[in-house]
Amino acid sequence: MRAKEQPALENLSQDMVAATTRPVTKSDRRVTGRPMTTTTEKPKLHPLLKLVLDIGPLVLFVVANARFGIFAATGSFMVAVVAALLVSYAMTRQWPIMPVVTAIVVLVFGGLTLALHDETFIKLKPTIIYALLGGTLLGGYVFDKSFLAIVLDSVFHLTEEGWRKLTLRWALFFFALAVLNEAIWRTQSTDFWVNFKLYGFVPLTFVFAALQYPLLTRHAAEPEPAAAEE
């Protein structure tokens, strides 16, 4: 009976949330095919709320641009991004990495847009963010660091080869989005670019993510058998 309560110890180092929880004790463990976190596991946003916080500021940006123009839309976008970040912190008591980076870039380039009355800066914002994402993931790929696993917050459990392939794919995808953003804002109208941010980039991202499902299933990490207790 005691042997059934003992998990595979060698899997413990693969749990991405271990840094934010206390060490797992024997009384905390159950046979689940992978290590369990303790009752102090960090809270997570409801998927629907997370979607609203991610997409909401962009929807407001599109609506405000249609009614009041790009500069009013930029100001409302800045406020909405900060508000979404604060709501996320209030719900989880943690600062999510990518939303924080995004908020900083939005505030800097949005502030320049309003201060200089030049919409070029807000149009460069997606290029900067996508290039940062692609560069970070590509750097992790080169140096064998699973930054994507941290960003995804242990949603998936993949083999090392699986993480490397997924990391490279997302890095190249983000670089492609950066190039696409540059092509659109430099050749199309401001209204077209604003609408494409919502009706172009978002669907493209969802479709690309869905296309990774075969890779996720093919390289899913197999749970190791429970180790017998000494």
TORPA-4810 file (N, C-alpha, C, O; in nm, 3 decimals):
<nodes>
NODE_1_0.084_-0.122_0.000_0.000_0.000_0.000_0.086_0.124_0.000_0.055_0.221_-0.070_M
NODE_2_0.194_0.123_0.079_0.279_0.242_0.086_0.348_0.266_-0.047_0.375_0.381_-0.082_R
NODE_3_0.378_0.160_-0.122_0.445_0.178_-0.250_0.358_0.254_-0.349_0.411_0.326_-0.434_A
NODE_4_0.225_0.239_-0.339_0.135_0.310_-0.430_0.134_0.459_-0.404_0.097_0.537_-0.492_K
NODE_5_0.173_0.498_-0.284_0.171_0.640_-0.249_0.298_0.712_-0.290_0.309_0.834_-0.276_E
NODE_6_0.395_0.637_-0.341_0.525_0.697_-0.374_0.532_0.731_-0.521_0.522_0.639_-0.602_Q
NODE_7_0.549_0.859_-0.562_0.555_0.895_-0.704_0.694_0.872_-0.760_0.785_0.834_-0.687_P
NODE_8_0.708_0.896_-0.887_0.839_0.885_-0.952_0.922_1.007_-0.917_0.894_1.118_-0.962_A
NODE_9_1.027_0.985_-0.835_1.104_1.099_-0.782_1.180_1.171_-0.890_1.200_1.292_-0.883_L
NODE_10_1.221_1.098_-0.991_1.301_1.165_-1.094_1.222_1.264_-1.177_1.282_1.342_-1.250_E
NODE_11_1.089_1.263_-1.167_1.008_1.358_-1.243_0.991_1.492_-1.172_0.942_1.587_-1.231_N
NODE_12_1.032_1.499_-1.045_1.005_1.619_-0.966_1.069_1.743_-1.026_1.010_1.851_-1.022_L
NODE_13_1.189_1.729_-1.082_1.260_1.845_-1.137_1.192_1.900_-1.261_1.225_2.010_-1.304_S
NODE_14_1.098_1.824_-1.319_1.032_1.871_-1.441_0.909_1.953_-1.412_0.851_2.009_-1.505_Q
NODE_15_0.869_1.963_-1.288_0.747_2.039_-1.254_0.780_2.187_-1.253_0.853_2.233_-1.165_D
NODE_16_0.726_2.263_-1.348_0.759_2.404_-1.363_0.711_2.491_-1.248_0.761_2.603_-1.232_M
NODE_17_0.616_2.444_-1.169_0.565_2.526_-1.061_0.636_2.500_-0.929_0.598_2.556_-0.826_V
NODE_18_0.737_2.416_-0.930_0.803_2.382_-0.805_0.866_2.502_-0.738_0.874_2.508_-0.616_A
NODE_19_0.911_2.600_-0.818_0.977_2.719_-0.763_0.884_2.805_-0.680_0.930_2.884_-0.598_A
NODE_20_0.754_2.792_-0.702_0.659_2.876_-0.631_0.584_2.800_-0.522_0.490_2.854_-0.463_T
NODE_21_0.623_2.677_-0.496_0.558_2.599_-0.392_0.662_2.543_-0.299_0.781_2.541_-0.330_T
NODE_22_0.617_2.495_-0.183_0.710_2.434_-0.090_0.746_2.296_-0.141_0.675_2.242_-0.226_R
NODE_23_0.856_2.235_-0.091_0.895_2.103_-0.137_0.783_2.002_-0.115_0.713_2.006_-0.015_P
NODE_24_0.768_1.911_-0.211_0.663_1.811_-0.202_0.703_1.705_-0.102_0.813_1.650_-0.109_V
NODE_25_0.614_1.676_-0.007_0.639_1.574_0.093_0.564_1.447_0.056_0.480_1.448_-0.034_T
NODE_26_0.593_1.339_0.125_0.529_1.212_0.094_0.379_1.219_0.114_0.303_1.158_0.039_K
NODE_27_0.337_1.293_0.214_0.194_1.302_0.241_0.120_1.381_0.136_-0.003_1.373_0.127_S
NODE_28_0.193_1.457_0.055_0.131_1.540_-0.049_0.113_1.465_-0.180_0.045_1.514_-0.270_D
NODE_29_0.173_1.346_-0.194_0.185_1.282_-0.323_0.077_1.176_-0.343_0.036_1.107_-0.250_R
NODE_30_0.032_1.166_-0.471_-0.058_1.061_-0.510_-0.010_1.006_-0.644_0.067_1.072_-0.714_R
NODE_31_-0.054_0.887_-0.679_-0.015_0.830_-0.807_-0.100_0.894_-0.915_-0.219_0.862_-0.927_V
NODE_32_-0.043_0.983_-0.992_-0.116_1.052_-1.098_-0.043_1.041_-1.231_-0.091_1.094_-1.331_T
NODE_33_0.069_0.973_-1.235_0.146_0.964_-1.358_0.249_1.073_-1.369_0.337_1.065_-1.455_G
NODE_34_0.242_1.175_-1.285_0.342_1.281_-1.282_0.338_1.344_-1.144_0.241_1.323_-1.071_R
NODE_35_0.440_1.421_-1.104_0.444_1.477_-0.970_0.330_1.573_-0.946_0.287_1.645_-1.036_P
NODE_36_0.281_1.572_-0.824_0.177_1.666_-0.785_0.237_1.788_-0.720_0.343_1.782_-0.659_M
NODE_37_0.168_1.901_-0.734_0.203_2.018_-0.656_0.126_2.010_-0.525_0.033_1.931_-0.512_T
NODE_38_0.164_2.091_-0.431_0.099_2.088_-0.302_-0.023_2.177_-0.303_-0.056_2.238_-0.405_T
NODE_39_-0.088_2.185_-0.187_-0.207_2.268_-0.175_-0.174_2.416_-0.189_-0.264_2.499_-0.199_T
NODE_40_-0.044_2.449_-0.190_-0.005_2.589_-0.206_0.019_2.624_-0.354_0.080_2.727_-0.384_T
NODE_41_-0.028_2.538_-0.445_-0.010_2.565_-0.587_-0.069_2.701_-0.621_-0.176_2.737_-0.572_E
NODE_42_0.001_2.775_-0.705_-0.039_2.912_-0.734_-0.175_2.916_-0.802_-0.205_2.831_-0.886_K
NODE_43_-0.259_3.013_-0.767_-0.391_3.024_-0.830_-0.379_3.061_-0.976_-0.284_3.127_-1.017_P
NODE_44_-0.478_3.017_-1.055_-0.477_3.046_-1.197_-0.608_3.111_-1.237_-0.712_3.087_-1.175_K
NODE_45_-0.602_3.192_-1.341_-0.721_3.258_-1.390_-0.812_3.158_-1.460_-0.765_3.061_-1.521_L
NODE_46_-0.941_3.183_-1.452_-1.036_3.103_-1.529_-1.005_3.128_-1.677_-0.979_3.242_-1.716_H
NODE_47_-1.009_3.022_-1.761_-0.975_3.040_-1.903_-1.055_3.150_-1.972_-1.000_3.224_-2.055_P
NODE_48_-1.184_3.162_-1.939_-1.264_3.266_-2.002_-1.219_3.405_-1.960_-1.211_3.496_-2.042_L
NODE_49_-1.190_3.420_-1.830_-1.141_3.549_-1.781_-1.006_3.582_-1.842_-0.981_3.697_-1.878_L
NODE_50_-0.919_3.483_-1.854_-0.788_3.506_-1.915_-0.803_3.552_-2.060_-0.731_3.640_-2.106_K
NODE_51_-0.898_3.491_-2.132_-0.922_3.531_-2.270_-0.970_3.675_-2.278_-0.928_3.751_-2.365_L
NODE_52_-1.059_3.713_-2.185_-1.110_3.850_-2.182_-0.997_3.948_-2.153_-0.989_4.054_-2.217_V
NODE_53_-0.911_3.915_-2.059_-0.801_4.004_-2.025_-0.699_4.015_-2.139_-0.636_4.119_-2.156_L
NODE_54_-0.683_3.907_-2.215_-0.588_3.909_-2.327_-0.644_3.984_-2.448_-0.573_4.063_-2.510_D
NODE_55_-0.770_3.960_-2.480_-0.829_4.015_-2.601_-0.902_4.146_-2.577_-0.915_4.228_-2.668_I
NODE_56_-0.951_4.165_-2.455_-1.032_4.284_-2.425_-0.967_4.416_-2.463_-1.031_4.497_-2.530_G
NODE_57_-0.842_4.441_-2.422_-0.778_4.568_-2.460_-0.769_4.587_-2.611_-0.781_4.699_-2.660_P
NODE_58_-0.747_4.479_-2.684_-0.738_4.489_-2.829_-0.874_4.523_-2.891_-0.882_4.602_-2.984_L
NODE_59_-0.981_4.461_-2.838_-1.115_4.493_-2.886_-1.146_4.640_-2.861_-1.201_4.708_-2.947_V
NODE_60_-1.111_4.688_-2.742_-1.133_4.830_-2.709_-1.053_4.920_-2.804_-1.102_5.025_-2.845_L
NODE_61_-0.933_4.880_-2.837_-0.848_4.956_-2.929_-0.915_4.970_-3.066_-0.916_5.078_-3.124_F
NODE_62_-0.970_4.860_-3.116_-1.036_4.862_-3.246_-1.161_4.950_-3.243_-1.183_5.030_-3.335_V
NODE_63_-1.242_4.936_-3.138_-1.365_5.013_-3.127_-1.334_5.162_-3.113_-1.397_5.246_-3.179_V
NODE_64_-1.237_5.195_-3.028_-1.202_5.336_-3.006_-1.145_5.399_-3.132_-1.170_5.516_-3.160_A
NODE_65_-1.068_5.323_-3.207_-1.013_5.376_-3.331_-1.124_5.408_-3.432_-1.119_5.510_-3.500_N
NODE_66_-1.223_5.319_-3.439_-1.333_5.340_-3.534_-1.415_5.464_-3.500_-1.469_5.530_-3.588_A
NODE_67_-1.424_5.495_-3.371_-1.509_5.607_-3.328_-1.433_5.738_-3.310_-1.482_5.845_-3.344_R
NODE_68_-1.313_5.728_-3.255_-1.243_5.850_-3.216_-1.107_5.870_-3.281_-1.047_5.976_-3.265_F
NODE_69_-1.056_5.771_-3.353_-0.926_5.786_-3.417_-0.815_5.714_-3.342_-0.834_5.665_-3.231_G
NODE_70_-0.699_5.708_-3.405_-0.588_5.628_-3.356_-0.530_5.679_-3.224_-0.486_5.599_-3.142_I
NODE_71_-0.530_5.809_-3.202_-0.467_5.861_-3.080_-0.554_5.835_-2.957_-0.502_5.799_-2.851_F
NODE_72_-0.685_5.853_-2.970_-0.775_5.818_-2.859_-0.771_5.667_-2.835_-0.775_5.622_-2.721_A
NODE_73_-0.762_5.591_-2.943_-0.755_5.446_-2.930_-0.626_5.405_-2.858_-0.627_5.312_-2.777_A
NODE_74_-0.518_5.473_-2.888_-0.391_5.441_-2.822_-0.399_5.467_-2.673_-0.355_5.384_-2.593_T
NODE_75_-0.456_5.580_-2.633_-0.471_5.610_-2.491_-0.558_5.509_-2.420_-0.525_5.464_-2.310_G
NODE_76_-0.671_5.472_-2.482_-0.760_5.375_-2.419_-0.694_5.237_-2.413_-0.716_5.162_-2.317_S
NODE_77_-0.614_5.205_-2.513_-0.543_5.077_-2.514_-0.443_5.069_-2.400_-0.433_4.966_-2.333_F
NODE_78_-0.371_5.177_-2.376_-0.274_5.181_-2.267_-0.343_5.159_-2.132_-0.296_5.082_-2.049_M
NODE_79_-0.455_5.229_-2.112_-0.530_5.215_-1.987_-0.582_5.072_-1.971_-0.573_5.014_-1.863_V
NODE_80_-0.636_5.016_-2.080_-0.694_4.882_-2.074_-0.588_4.776_-2.045_-0.614_4.681_-1.971_A
NODE_81_-0.470_4.791_-2.105_-0.363_4.693_-2.082_-0.320_4.694_-1.936_-0.302_4.588_-1.875_V
NODE_82_-0.303_4.812_-1.879_-0.265_4.823_-1.739_-0.376_4.767_-1.649_-0.348_4.697_-1.552_V
NODE_83_-0.502_4.799_-1.680_-0.614_4.749_-1.601_-0.620_4.597_-1.604_-0.642_4.533_-1.501_A
NODE_84_-0.599_4.538_-1.722_-0.600_4.392_-1.734_-0.488_4.329_-1.652_-0.507_4.225_-1.590_A
NODE_85_-0.371_4.393_-1.653_-0.258_4.342_-1.576_-0.287_4.348_-1.426_-0.253_4.255_-1.353_L
NODE_86_-0.349_4.456_-1.381_-0.382_4.470_-1.239_-0.489_4.368_-1.196_-0.483_4.313_-1.086_L
NODE_87_-0.586_4.344_-1.283_-0.688_4.243_-1.251_-0.623_4.105_-1.240_-0.655_4.028_-1.149_V
NODE_88_-0.533_4.075_-1.332_-0.463_3.947_-1.328_-0.385_3.932_-1.198_-0.385_3.825_-1.137_S
NODE_89_-0.317_4.039_-1.156_-0.241_4.033_-1.031_-0.334_4.018_-0.911_-0.304_3.944_-0.818_Y
NODE_90_-0.446_4.089_-0.913_-0.540_4.081_-0.802_-0.597_3.940_-0.785_-0.626_3.897_-0.673_A
NODE_91_-0.612_3.869_-0.897_-0.670_3.735_-0.893_-0.568_3.628_-0.858_-0.602_3.527_-0.796_M
NODE_92_-0.443_3.648_-0.898_-0.342_3.544_-0.881_-0.229_3.580_-0.785_-0.153_3.493_-0.741_T
NODE_93_-0.217_3.712_-0.753_-0.106_3.761_-0.669_0.030_3.732_-0.731_0.128_3.710_-0.659_R
NODE_94_0.035_3.731_-0.863_0.161_3.711_-0.935_0.161_3.798_-1.059_0.057_3.826_-1.118_Q
NODE_95_0.282_3.841_-1.098_0.296_3.921_-1.219_0.332_3.829_-1.334_0.445_3.780_-1.338_W
NODE_96_0.240_3.802_-1.427_0.272_3.715_-1.541_0.376_3.779_-1.631_0.369_3.898_-1.660_P
NODE_97_0.472_3.700_-1.674_0.588_3.753_-1.744_0.551_3.827_-1.873_0.584_3.944_-1.889_I
NODE_98_0.483_3.758_-1.963_0.457_3.817_-2.094_0.362_3.936_-2.089_0.387_4.035_-2.158_M
NODE_99_0.252_3.931_-2.010_0.168_4.051_-1.999_0.243_4.172_-1.943_0.216_4.285_-1.983_P
NODE_100_0.337_4.148_-1.851_0.415_4.259_-1.797_0.504_4.320_-1.907_0.511_4.442_-1.921_V
NODE_101_0.572_4.233_-1.984_0.655_4.282_-2.093_0.571_4.357_-2.196_0.610_4.464_-2.244_V
NODE_102_0.456_4.300_-2.228_0.366_4.365_-2.324_0.321_4.502_-2.274_0.320_4.599_-2.350_T
NODE_103_0.285_4.509_-2.146_0.239_4.637_-2.089_0.349_4.742_-2.094_0.323_4.859_-2.124_A
NODE_104_0.472_4.702_-2.066_0.583_4.798_-2.071_0.602_4.852_-2.212_0.618_4.973_-2.231_I
NODE_105_0.600_4.762_-2.311_0.618_4.805_-2.450_0.502_4.894_-2.493_0.523_4.994_-2.562_V
NODE_106_0.379_4.859_-2.454_0.262_4.939_-2.490_0.273_5.079_-2.429_0.245_5.179_-2.497_V
NODE_107_0.313_5.087_-2.303_0.323_5.217_-2.237_0.433_5.303_-2.300_0.415_5.424_-2.318_L
NODE_108_0.545_5.241_-2.332_0.655_5.318_-2.393_0.618_5.368_-2.532_0.628_5.487_-2.560_V
NODE_109_0.575_5.277_-2.618_0.545_5.317_-2.756_0.414_5.393_-2.766_0.399_5.481_-2.851_F
NODE_110_0.318_5.361_-2.679_0.195_5.438_-2.675_0.220_5.579_-2.626_0.164_5.676_-2.678_G
NODE_111_0.306_5.590_-2.525_0.341_5.722_-2.474_0.411_5.808_-2.578_0.383_5.927_-2.590_G
NODE_112_0.501_5.746_-2.655_0.569_5.819_-2.762_0.470_5.862_-2.871_0.481_5.971_-2.927_L
NODE_113_0.373_5.775_-2.899_0.272_5.807_-2.999_0.193_5.932_-2.959_0.171_6.021_-3.041_T
NODE_114_0.152_5.937_-2.833_0.073_6.050_-2.786_0.158_6.175_-2.768_0.115_6.286_-2.803_L
NODE_115_0.278_6.158_-2.714_0.364_6.274_-2.688_0.409_6.342_-2.817_0.413_6.464_-2.826_A
NODE_116_0.443_6.262_-2.917_0.493_6.316_-3.044_0.385_6.325_-3.150_0.409_6.373_-3.261_L
NODE_117_0.266_6.281_-3.115_0.153_6.280_-3.208_0.192_6.212_-3.340_0.167_6.262_-3.449_H
NODE_118_0.254_6.096_-3.323_0.304_6.019_-3.438_0.261_5.874_-3.421_0.309_5.805_-3.331_D
NODE_119_0.170_5.827_-3.506_0.116_5.693_-3.494_0.215_5.584_-3.531_0.186_5.466_-3.511_E
NODE_120_0.329_5.620_-3.585_0.430_5.521_-3.623_0.472_5.436_-3.504_0.494_5.315_-3.518_T
NODE_121_0.484_5.497_-3.387_0.534_5.425_-3.270_0.439_5.314_-3.226_0.484_5.204_-3.195_F
NODE_122_0.309_5.341_-3.223_0.215_5.237_-3.181_0.209_5.126_-3.286_0.180_5.011_-3.253_I
NODE_123_0.235_5.160_-3.412_0.236_5.058_-3.516_0.360_4.969_-3.506_0.358_4.854_-3.549_K
NODE_124_0.467_5.023_-3.450_0.589_4.943_-3.431_0.579_4.848_-3.313_0.655_4.752_-3.303_L
NODE_125_0.484_4.876_-3.224_0.473_4.797_-3.101_0.459_4.647_-3.126_0.531_4.570_-3.064_K
NODE_126_0.370_4.601_-3.215_0.361_4.457_-3.238_0.490_4.397_-3.292_0.528_4.286_-3.256_P
NODE_127_0.558_4.472_-3.379_0.685_4.423_-3.433_0.785_4.400_-3.321_0.853_4.297_-3.318_T
NODE_128_0.793_4.494_-3.228_0.887_4.481_-3.117_0.851_4.361_-3.029_0.939_4.284_-2.991_I
NODE_129_0.724_4.346_-2.996_0.681_4.236_-2.909_0.705_4.101_-2.976_0.758_4.009_-2.914_I
NODE_130_0.665_4.089_-3.102_0.684_3.961_-3.171_0.833_3.929_-3.188_0.873_3.813_-3.176_Y
NODE_131_0.914_4.031_-3.215_1.058_4.007_-3.227_1.119_3.966_-3.094_1.207_3.880_-3.089_A
NODE_132_1.072_4.027_-2.985_1.120_3.988_-2.852_1.083_3.844_-2.820_1.165_3.767_-2.769_L
NODE_133_0.959_3.808_-2.850_0.915_3.671_-2.825_0.996_3.572_-2.908_1.046_3.472_-2.856_L
NODE_134_1.009_3.601_-3.037_1.085_3.512_-3.123_1.231_3.502_-3.081_1.288_3.393_-3.079_G
NODE_135_1.292_3.616_-3.048_1.431_3.615_-3.006_1.453_3.541_-2.876_1.551_3.468_-2.861_G
NODE_136_1.361_3.558_-2.780_1.373_3.488_-2.652_1.362_3.338_-2.670_1.441_3.262_-2.615_T
NODE_137_1.263_3.295_-2.748_1.246_3.151_-2.771_1.362_3.092_-2.850_1.407_2.981_-2.822_L
NODE_138_1.409_3.166_-2.950_1.522_3.116_-3.028_1.648_3.108_-2.943_1.727_3.014_-2.958_L
NODE_139_1.668_3.205_-2.854_1.781_3.198_-2.763_1.772_3.076_-2.672_1.872_3.008_-2.647_G
NODE_140_1.651_3.049_-2.622_1.633_2.929_-2.540_1.658_2.802_-2.618_1.711_2.705_-2.564_G
NODE_141_1.618_2.802_-2.745_1.642_2.685_-2.830_1.791_2.660_-2.848_1.836_2.546_-2.840_Y
NODE_142_1.867_2.767_-2.871_2.011_2.754_-2.894_2.083_2.705_-2.769_2.174_2.623_-2.777_V
NODE_143_2.040_2.757_-2.653_2.110_2.725_-2.528_2.039_2.618_-2.445_2.066_2.602_-2.327_F
NODE_144_1.947_2.545_-2.508_1.877_2.434_-2.442_1.804_2.477_-2.316_1.806_2.406_-2.215_D
NODE_145_1.739_2.593_-2.322_1.658_2.641_-2.211_1.511_2.641_-2.254_1.476_2.698_-2.357_K
NODE_146_1.427_2.577_-2.175_1.287_2.564_-2.213_1.206_2.686_-2.165_1.123_2.675_-2.075_S
NODE_147_1.232_2.802_-2.229_1.156_2.922_-2.194_1.007_2.905_-2.227_0.921_2.961_-2.159_F
NODE_148_0.979_2.830_-2.332_0.839_2.809_-2.370_0.762_2.736_-2.261_0.644_2.763_-2.239_L
NODE_149_0.828_2.643_-2.194_0.763_2.571_-2.085_0.725_2.667_-1.972_0.620_2.650_-1.909_A
NODE_150_0.809_2.767_-1.947_0.779_2.865_-1.842_0.663_2.953_-1.885_0.573_2.980_-1.805_I
NODE_151_0.665_2.996_-2.011_0.558_3.082_-2.061_0.424_3.010_-2.058_0.321_3.068_-2.024_V
NODE_152_0.426_2.881_-2.095_0.302_2.804_-2.097_0.259_2.756_-1.960_0.151_2.699_-1.944_L
NODE_153_0.343_2.781_-1.860_0.306_2.754_-1.721_0.271_2.607_-1.699_0.173_2.576_-1.631_D
NODE_154_0.349_2.517_-1.757_0.332_2.374_-1.738_0.196_2.323_-1.783_0.144_2.225_-1.728_S
NODE_155_0.138_2.388_-1.882_0.012_2.339_-1.936_0.034_2.206_-2.007_-0.052_2.117_-2.001_V
NODE_156_0.148_2.193_-2.073_0.180_2.071_-2.146_0.299_2.002_-2.081_0.385_2.066_-2.020_F
NODE_157_0.303_1.870_-2.097_0.414_1.791_-2.046_0.473_1.715_-2.164_0.419_1.614_-2.209_H
NODE_158_0.586_1.766_-2.214_0.647_1.712_-2.335_0.785_1.657_-2.307_0.847_1.687_-2.204_L
NODE_159_0.832_1.576_-2.399_0.970_1.530_-2.393_1.063_1.646_-2.428_1.018_1.749_-2.477_T
NODE_160_1.190_1.628_-2.402_1.287_1.733_-2.434_1.286_1.765_-2.583_1.291_1.881_-2.623_E
NODE_161_1.278_1.661_-2.665_1.272_1.683_-2.811_1.145_1.758_-2.850_1.147_1.843_-2.938_E
NODE_162_1.035_1.726_-2.782_0.910_1.794_-2.810_0.916_1.943_-2.779_0.870_2.025_-2.857_G
NODE_163_0.975_1.978_-2.663_0.989_2.119_-2.628_1.077_2.192_-2.728_1.048_2.307_-2.763_W
NODE_164_1.184_2.128_-2.773_1.274_2.194_-2.868_1.203_2.220_-3.001_1.216_2.328_-3.058_R
NODE_165_1.129_2.123_-3.050_1.058_2.141_-3.177_0.950_2.248_-3.164_0.935_2.332_-3.252_K
NODE_166_0.876_2.243_-3.053_0.769_2.341_-3.033_0.826_2.481_-3.017_0.770_2.578_-3.067_L
NODE_167_0.938_2.492_-2.946_1.003_2.621_-2.927_1.047_2.680_-3.059_1.024_2.799_-3.085_T
NODE_168_1.110_2.600_-3.143_1.158_2.650_-3.273_1.040_2.694_-3.360_1.048_2.796_-3.428_L
NODE_169_0.934_2.618_-3.359_0.817_2.653_-3.441_0.757_2.787_-3.398_0.726_2.872_-3.481_R
NODE_170_0.741_2.804_-3.265_0.682_2.930_-3.218_0.776_3.048_-3.242_0.730_3.158_-3.272_W
NODE_171_0.906_3.025_-3.228_1.002_3.133_-3.253_0.990_3.180_-3.398_0.983_3.300_-3.424_A
NODE_172_0.988_3.087_-3.492_0.977_3.124_-3.633_0.842_3.188_-3.663_0.834_3.279_-3.745_L
NODE_173_0.737_3.142_-3.596_0.605_3.200_-3.617_0.601_3.345_-3.571_0.544_3.431_-3.640_F
NODE_174_0.661_3.374_-3.455_0.662_3.511_-3.405_0.745_3.603_-3.495_0.708_3.718_-3.518_F
NODE_175_0.855_3.552_-3.546_0.933_3.632_-3.642_0.851_3.661_-3.768_0.857_3.770_-3.823_F
NODE_176_0.773_3.562_-3.812_0.688_3.582_-3.930_0.582_3.688_-3.903_0.552_3.769_-3.990_A
NODE_177_0.525_3.688_-3.781_0.426_3.790_-3.746_0.490_3.929_-3.741_0.427_4.027_-3.781_L
NODE_178_0.613_3.938_-3.694_0.683_4.066_-3.691_0.701_4.121_-3.832_0.678_4.239_-3.858_A
NODE_179_0.742_4.034_-3.924_0.759_4.076_-4.064_0.624_4.115_-4.124_0.614_4.214_-4.196_V
NODE_180_0.520_4.036_-4.094_0.387_4.065_-4.147_0.335_4.199_-4.096_0.275_4.275_-4.171_L
NODE_181_0.358_4.227_-3.968_0.315_4.357_-3.914_0.383_4.473_-3.985_0.319_4.573_-4.017_N
NODE_182_0.513_4.459_-4.009_0.586_4.563_-4.080_0.529_4.583_-4.221_0.514_4.696_-4.267_E
NODE_183_0.500_4.474_-4.289_0.449_4.484_-4.425_0.312_4.552_-4.429_0.283_4.630_-4.519_A
NODE_184_0.229_4.521_-4.329_0.092_4.575_-4.330_0.089_4.723_-4.296_0.027_4.801_-4.368_I
NODE_185_0.156_4.764_-4.188_0.144_4.904_-4.150_0.216_4.998_-4.247_0.182_5.116_-4.257_W
NODE_186_0.314_4.944_-4.317_0.387_5.029_-4.413_0.316_5.038_-4.549_0.346_5.128_-4.628_R
NODE_187_0.224_4.947_-4.577_0.160_4.946_-4.708_0.009_4.970_-4.704_-0.052_5.000_-4.807_T
NODE_188_-0.051_4.958_-4.586_-0.196_4.971_-4.576_-0.233_5.093_-4.491_-0.148_5.155_-4.427_Q
NODE_189_-0.362_5.124_-4.491_-0.411_5.237_-4.411_-0.407_5.204_-4.262_-0.395_5.088_-4.224_S
NODE_190_-0.418_5.307_-4.180_-0.418_5.287_-4.035_-0.538_5.203_-3.992_-0.524_5.114_-3.908_T
NODE_191_-0.654_5.230_-4.048_-0.774_5.154_-4.011_-0.758_5.007_-4.046_-0.798_4.920_-3.969_D
NODE_192_-0.700_4.979_-4.162_-0.678_4.840_-4.202_-0.584_4.771_-4.103_-0.608_4.658_-4.062_F
NODE_193_-0.476_4.841_-4.067_-0.379_4.783_-3.973_-0.443_4.757_-3.838_-0.421_4.651_-3.779_W
NODE_194_-0.522_4.851_-3.787_-0.589_4.833_-3.657_-0.680_4.711_-3.661_-0.676_4.628_-3.570_V
NODE_195_-0.762_4.700_-3.764_-0.854_4.588_-3.774_-0.781_4.455_-3.792_-0.826_4.352_-3.743_N
NODE_196_-0.668_4.459_-3.863_-0.593_4.335_-3.885_-0.533_4.284_-3.755_-0.513_4.163_-3.739_F
NODE_197_-0.505_4.372_-3.662_-0.453_4.328_-3.532_-0.552_4.234_-3.463_-0.511_4.137_-3.399_K
NODE_198_-0.681_4.262_-3.477_-0.783_4.179_-3.413_-0.829_4.066_-3.503_-0.839_3.951_-3.459_L
NODE_199_-0.856_4.097_-3.629_-0.914_3.998_-3.719_-0.811_3.922_-3.802_-0.847_3.833_-3.879_Y
NODE_200_-0.685_3.956_-3.787_-0.580_3.888_-3.860_-0.484_3.815_-3.768_-0.472_3.692_-3.775_G
NODE_201_-0.416_3.890_-3.682_-0.315_3.830_-3.595_-0.374_3.730_-3.495_-0.317_3.623_-3.472_F
NODE_202_-0.488_3.763_-3.438_-0.549_3.673_-3.339_-0.591_3.541_-3.401_-0.553_3.436_-3.350_V
NODE_203_-0.668_3.541_-3.511_-0.701_3.412_-3.573_-0.579_3.334_-3.621_-0.574_3.212_-3.607_P
NODE_204_-0.480_3.404_-3.676_-0.359_3.336_-3.720_-0.292_3.263_-3.603_-0.244_3.150_-3.618_L
NODE_205_-0.288_3.328_-3.489_-0.226_3.268_-3.371_-0.303_3.145_-3.324_-0.243_3.043_-3.290_T
NODE_206_-0.436_3.155_-3.321_-0.517_3.041_-3.278_-0.502_2.924_-3.376_-0.491_2.808_-3.333_F
NODE_207_-0.503_2.953_-3.505_-0.489_2.847_-3.604_-0.352_2.780_-3.592_-0.341_2.657_-3.597_V
NODE_208_-0.247_2.861_-3.577_-0.113_2.804_-3.563_-0.104_2.717_-3.438_-0.045_2.609_-3.442_F
NODE_209_-0.161_2.764_-3.328_-0.159_2.685_-3.205_-0.231_2.552_-3.224_-0.184_2.448_-3.177_A
NODE_210_-0.346_2.555_-3.292_-0.422_2.432_-3.315_-0.343_2.333_-3.401_-0.352_2.212_-3.383_A
NODE_211_-0.265_2.386_-3.495_-0.187_2.301_-3.583_-0.073_2.230_-3.510_-0.013_2.137_-3.565_L
NODE_212_-0.043_2.272_-3.388_0.064_2.208_-3.311_0.015_2.084_-3.235_0.094_2.015_-3.171_Q
NODE_213_-0.115_2.057_-3.242_-0.171_1.944_-3.166_-0.103_1.812_-3.199_-0.071_1.736_-3.108_Y
NODE_214_-0.080_1.780_-3.327_-0.011_1.653_-3.355_0.126_1.643_-3.288_0.164_1.537_-3.239_P
NODE_215_0.199_1.754_-3.287_0.330_1.752_-3.221_0.314_1.729_-3.071_0.391_1.653_-3.012_L
NODE_216_0.214_1.793_-3.009_0.192_1.777_-2.866_0.159_1.633_-2.829_0.207_1.582_-2.728_L
NODE_217_0.079_1.568_-2.911_0.044_1.429_-2.882_0.159_1.334_-2.913_0.180_1.235_-2.842_T
NODE_218_0.233_1.364_-3.018_0.343_1.276_-3.058_0.458_1.280_-2.959_0.527_1.180_-2.939_R
NODE_219_0.479_1.395_-2.895_0.593_1.410_-2.802_0.548_1.429_-2.658_0.621_1.485_-2.576_H
NODE_220_0.428_1.382_-2.626_0.382_1.392_-2.487_0.472_1.307_-2.398_0.508_1.195_-2.433_A
NODE_221_0.508_1.362_-2.282_0.595_1.290_-2.189_0.518_1.177_-2.125_0.410_1.197_-2.069_A
NODE_222_0.573_1.057_-2.132_0.509_0.941_-2.072_0.535_0.940_-1.921_0.649_0.958_-1.879_E
NODE_223_0.430_0.920_-1.838_0.450_0.911_-1.694_0.533_0.790_-1.660_0.511_0.681_-1.712_P
NODE_224_0.629_0.808_-1.571_0.715_0.698_-1.530_0.646_0.618_-1.421_0.570_0.675_-1.343_E
NODE_225_0.671_0.488_-1.414_0.606_0.405_-1.311_0.646_0.450_-1.172_0.757_0.497_-1.149_P
NODE_226_0.552_0.434_-1.078_0.578_0.475_-0.940_0.693_0.393_-0.884_0.700_0.271_-0.900_A
NODE_227_0.785_0.466_-0.817_0.900_0.398_-0.759_0.863_0.335_-0.626_0.785_0.391_-0.549_A
NODE_228_0.917_0.222_-0.601_0.890_0.154_-0.475_0.954_0.230_-0.360_1.065_0.282_-0.374_A
NODE_229_0.886_0.236_-0.248_0.939_0.310_-0.135_1.050_0.233_-0.070_1.041_0.111_-0.054_E
NODE_230_1.154_0.302_-0.032_1.270_0.235_0.029_1.233_0.183_0.167_1.317_0.123_0.235_E
</nodes>
